[in-house]
């Protein structure tokens, strides 16, 4: 084995090589910047579990479900306490490097739609957003930070947010156009709308499940853009699955006007 190959397998941080003063400096850094720890998935999940247990809160939508697929609430309730992190992390990373987020995330108001638990919110904190400027809604909640509400009829004024993140929520809707209209309504002119969902090949069993539930199976980012409509002024980021024969993520970040 070459020296370079051997070095590549060594730990970059060697605990035995660090002095007490080194660990003290690292500890001081995280005391001053605790949200940096949320960049680690395991840490996010651990804190979310602890806070959910401490809050002892379990709430769910009790209003009209006419616009929701039949399995929406039960499926998400069953998965809430598993603390499985959504694919939304794939959407937050490109969001974090575009204007104006990159320079002033902490000043921006953000709406998280469908986070299920606090994992997504903690990731937003790690990327520089301010918890005081974040609102979150879902059909279920085990967190005081997540308000129970329906994305088809959001409890917010027009032009309220700079950013709206809707990660893997549209497939739970029988009326995704209405849901998208609500996302646009609550965004300020020039606001960023971030949409993520899974493309399911038409011959896949899960595609039949969506069809039976009267939900829309989007097959491309273009189809999502068509449903958002003329409100889109700029497509900042888009991603379509490379392999159309397999499941894959459709992701969009667009600027909107009203």
Backbone torsions as a table, in degrees:
resi	resn	phi	psi	omega
1	UNK	NA	132.1	-179.0
2	UNK	-70.5	161.5	178.4
3	UNK	-59.7	-40.2	-178.5
4	UNK	-66.3	-39.8	178.5
5	UNK	-66.2	-38.7	179.0
6	UNK	-64.6	-43.3	179.9
7	UNK	-64.1	-32.6	-177.1
8	UNK	-66.9	-19.7	-178.1
9	UNK	-96.9	-3.0	178.2
10	UNK	-81.8	152.9	176.1
11	UNK	-67.6	131.7	177.7
12	UNK	-64.7	-38.9	176.0
13	UNK	-105.6	109.8	-179.6
14	UNK	-96.5	104.8	-176.6
15	UNK	-55.2	-33.7	-177.5
16	UNK	-73.2	-21.1	-178.7
17	UNK	-88.6	-9.4	-178.7
18	UNK	-86.6	136.4	176.0
19	UNK	-86.0	164.9	177.8
20	UNK	-56.6	-36.2	-179.6
21	UNK	-67.3	-32.4	177.8
22	UNK	-66.2	-46.0	179.8
23	UNK	-65.6	-34.8	178.1
24	UNK	-63.5	-40.2	179.1
25	UNK	-66.0	-41.8	178.2
26	UNK	-63.7	-43.4	179.1
27	UNK	-61.8	-42.3	178.8
28	UNK	-62.2	-39.6	179.3
29	UNK	-60.0	-47.4	-177.0
30	UNK	-72.7	-23.6	172.6
31	UNK	-66.8	-36.7	-180.0
32	UNK	-82.5	-27.3	-177.2
33	UNK	-131.3	61.4	-174.3
34	UNK	-61.2	-28.7	-176.5
35	UNK	-69.6	-15.8	176.5
36	UNK	-61.8	-26.9	178.6
37	UNK	-64.7	-24.5	-178.4
38	UNK	-72.4	-6.1	173.3
39	UNK	-67.9	-18.7	179.6
40	UNK	-91.8	122.3	-176.6
41	UNK	-55.9	-44.8	-178.3
42	UNK	-61.8	-37.1	179.2
43	UNK	-68.6	-42.9	178.1
44	UNK	-56.5	-47.9	-177.1
45	UNK	-64.8	-42.9	-178.7
46	UNK	-61.2	-44.3	-179.6
47	UNK	-68.8	-39.3	178.4
48	UNK	-61.4	-42.2	178.3
49	UNK	-62.9	-45.3	-179.4
50	UNK	-61.3	-46.1	-177.5
51	UNK	-67.9	-36.2	178.9
52	UNK	-65.5	-41.3	178.9
53	UNK	-65.4	-41.0	-179.4
54	UNK	-67.6	-39.5	-178.3
55	UNK	-71.0	-31.7	-179.1
56	UNK	49.8	48.4	-176.8
57	UNK	-115.9	134.0	175.5
58	UNK	-145.0	109.8	-175.8
59	UNK	-134.5	151.9	177.3
60	UNK	-148.9	159.5	-177.4
61	UNK	-60.9	130.0	-179.5
62	UNK	-118.5	8.2	-179.3
63	UNK	-89.9	-158.4	-178.8
64	UNK	-63.0	139.5	177.8
65	UNK	-117.7	19.0	-176.2
66	UNK	-60.2	-32.9	-177.0
67	UNK	-91.9	-1.1	-176.2
68	UNK	-102.2	146.9	172.3
69	UNK	-67.0	153.2	-172.0
70	UNK	-60.3	-30.7	-174.3
71	UNK	-93.3	2.8	-171.1
72	UNK	-57.7	-54.6	-174.1
73	UNK	-72.2	-46.3	-178.1
74	UNK	-63.1	-42.4	-178.6
75	UNK	-63.7	-46.5	-177.5
76	UNK	-72.6	-33.2	175.6
77	UNK	-63.6	-41.2	179.7
78	UNK	-65.6	-27.0	-177.9
79	UNK	-98.2	-11.3	-174.6
80	UNK	-57.4	-48.9	-174.7
81	UNK	-82.3	-0.3	173.3
82	UNK	-80.7	-17.8	176.9
83	UNK	55.6	34.6	174.3
84	UNK	-73.5	128.7	-176.7
85	UNK	-78.7	132.5	-178.0
86	UNK	-69.2	162.4	173.2
87	UNK	-65.2	-4.4	-176.2
88	UNK	-57.9	-21.8	178.2
89	UNK	-58.0	-30.6	179.6
90	UNK	-68.0	-25.4	-179.4
91	UNK	-87.6	-33.0	-177.4
92	UNK	-71.4	-31.5	-177.4
93	UNK	-65.8	-49.0	175.0
94	UNK	-65.0	-33.0	177.0
95	UNK	-58.1	-38.9	-173.0
96	UNK	-68.1	-15.7	-175.0
97	UNK	-110.5	4.4	179.8
98	UNK	-101.0	160.9	176.8
99	UNK	-75.7	143.3	-1.8
100	UNK	-92.0	7.3	-173.7
101	UNK	-61.1	-43.4	-173.4
102	UNK	-56.7	-40.3	-175.0
103	UNK	-90.9	-25.9	-173.0
104	UNK	-148.3	46.4	178.9
105	UNK	-55.6	-38.6	-176.7
106	UNK	-64.9	-18.5	-179.3
107	UNK	-92.8	-10.1	-172.0
108	UNK	-91.9	143.5	174.3
109	UNK	-88.9	135.5	-173.6
110	UNK	-134.2	140.9	174.2
111	UNK	-113.1	125.2	174.5
112	UNK	-103.7	121.2	-178.4
113	UNK	-106.9	116.7	176.1
114	UNK	79.7	40.1	-179.6
115	UNK	-74.8	-16.9	179.4
116	UNK	69.9	-47.9	173.9
117	UNK	-145.4	-166.4	-170.5
118	UNK	-85.9	-2.2	-177.1
119	UNK	-53.9	-48.6	-178.3
120	UNK	-62.8	-39.8	-178.6
121	UNK	-65.8	-38.4	178.5
122	UNK	-66.2	-36.1	177.3
123	UNK	-65.0	-37.9	177.2
124	UNK	-62.9	-38.6	177.1
125	UNK	-62.8	-41.9	-180.0
126	UNK	-62.7	-28.7	-178.8
127	UNK	-88.2	4.0	172.4
128	UNK	107.7	-4.1	178.0
129	UNK	-73.0	153.3	-178.0
130	UNK	-97.7	127.5	-177.4
131	UNK	-59.6	-27.7	179.2
132	UNK	-68.9	-19.3	-177.8
133	UNK	-105.8	9.5	-178.2
134	UNK	-107.9	129.6	168.8
135	UNK	-115.2	148.7	179.2
136	UNK	-139.3	141.5	175.6
137	UNK	-131.9	149.9	175.2
138	UNK	-159.7	165.8	177.3
139	UNK	-73.7	-18.2	178.7
140	UNK	-134.8	161.4	179.0
141	UNK	-158.2	137.4	167.7
142	UNK	-122.6	25.7	-176.1
143	UNK	-141.6	139.9	173.9
144	UNK	-67.9	-10.7	179.0
145	UNK	-87.9	-10.2	-177.2
146	UNK	-115.7	113.6	-179.2
147	UNK	-84.9	135.3	177.6
148	UNK	-76.7	120.7	-178.1
149	UNK	-164.1	168.3	-178.8
150	UNK	-105.6	129.1	-177.9
151	UNK	-67.6	-12.5	177.9
152	UNK	-83.2	-11.3	-177.8
153	UNK	-150.9	73.7	-171.9
154	UNK	-74.1	140.7	-177.1
155	UNK	-84.3	47.4	-178.2
156	UNK	-133.6	152.2	177.8
157	UNK	-70.2	162.9	172.4
158	UNK	-60.3	151.8	173.0
159	UNK	55.5	41.5	-174.4
160	UNK	-90.8	-35.5	-168.8
161	UNK	-119.6	151.6	173.2
162	UNK	-83.8	-30.4	-176.5
163	UNK	-139.2	139.5	171.3
164	UNK	-128.1	127.6	179.7
165	UNK	-114.1	119.2	178.3
166	UNK	-122.6	92.6	-175.5
167	UNK	-98.3	109.1	173.5
168	UNK	60.9	46.8	178.6
169	UNK	-115.4	-31.6	-175.0
170	UNK	-56.8	-34.0	179.4
171	UNK	-63.1	-11.9	177.6
172	UNK	-89.0	3.2	-175.7
173	UNK	-108.2	138.7	169.8
174	UNK	-86.7	-10.3	-176.9
175	UNK	-136.8	65.9	-174.8
176	UNK	-62.9	-28.8	177.3
177	UNK	-61.5	-42.3	178.0
178	UNK	-62.7	-43.4	179.2
179	UNK	-61.2	-43.2	179.4
180	UNK	-66.3	-37.1	175.8
181	UNK	-59.2	-39.8	179.2
182	UNK	-66.9	-40.8	177.0
183	UNK	-59.0	-45.1	-179.6
184	UNK	-66.5	-40.5	-177.5
185	UNK	-58.5	-42.5	-175.0
186	UNK	-83.4	-5.7	177.7
187	UNK	-86.9	145.2	173.5
188	UNK	-71.1	155.5	172.8
189	UNK	-55.3	129.3	-176.2
190	UNK	86.0	2.4	179.9
191	UNK	-69.5	162.9	-177.6
192	UNK	-102.1	124.7	175.7
193	UNK	-106.8	121.6	-176.4
194	UNK	-114.8	117.4	-176.0
195	UNK	-122.5	130.9	173.8
196	UNK	-133.9	143.5	176.4
197	UNK	-162.6	170.3	-179.5
198	UNK	-98.3	127.4	172.0
199	UNK	-81.3	126.3	-179.8
200	UNK	-114.0	121.4	179.1
201	UNK	-53.8	140.1	-174.6
202	UNK	-56.6	-27.0	-178.5
203	UNK	-92.8	6.3	179.2
204	UNK	-81.8	147.6	-178.7
205	UNK	-59.5	-34.8	-179.7
206	UNK	-69.0	-25.6	176.5
207	UNK	-67.1	-39.2	177.0
208	UNK	-64.8	-36.3	178.3
209	UNK	-61.9	-42.7	178.1
210	UNK	-66.8	-40.3	179.4
211	UNK	-61.9	-43.1	179.6
212	UNK	-66.0	-26.9	-179.7
213	UNK	-89.4	3.7	-177.9
214	UNK	62.8	31.8	177.3
215	UNK	-100.9	160.0	-178.4
216	UNK	-91.1	127.2	173.9
217	UNK	-100.1	97.2	-179.7
218	UNK	-71.6	132.8	-177.7
219	UNK	-105.7	-5.5	179.4
220	UNK	-161.6	161.1	174.8
221	UNK	-63.4	-31.9	179.1
222	UNK	-61.0	-37.2	179.7
223	UNK	-66.8	-37.1	176.8
224	UNK	-66.8	-44.0	178.9
225	UNK	-59.8	-38.1	179.1
226	UNK	-62.9	-38.6	-179.8
227	UNK	-75.1	-29.5	174.5
228	UNK	-68.2	-39.4	173.3
229	UNK	85.0	-157.0	-172.3
230	UNK	-69.5	-5.2	177.8
231	UNK	-65.5	-21.9	-178.5
232	UNK	-73.6	124.6	176.8
233	UNK	-105.3	-22.1	-175.8
234	UNK	-159.5	131.2	173.9
235	UNK	-94.1	107.4	-175.0
236	UNK	-82.1	-37.2	-177.3
237	UNK	-152.5	139.2	175.6
238	UNK	-147.8	148.9	178.5
239	UNK	-146.0	127.5	172.3
240	UNK	-115.1	147.1	179.0
241	UNK	-57.9	140.3	179.9
242	UNK	-70.1	-41.0	-177.2
243	UNK	-102.2	104.8	-178.1
244	UNK	-68.5	-11.4	-179.3
245	UNK	-89.4	-4.6	-179.4
246	UNK	-124.0	160.8	173.3
247	UNK	-62.4	146.8	178.5
248	UNK	-168.2	165.0	-175.2
249	UNK	-84.9	131.0	167.6
250	UNK	-101.3	125.6	-178.1
251	UNK	-135.3	137.8	-179.1
252	UNK	-139.1	138.6	166.3
253	UNK	-127.9	119.2	-176.9
254	UNK	-130.7	154.0	170.6
255	UNK	-93.8	145.0	-176.1
256	UNK	-127.8	160.4	171.7
257	UNK	-129.1	168.2	179.4
258	UNK	-133.2	NA	NA
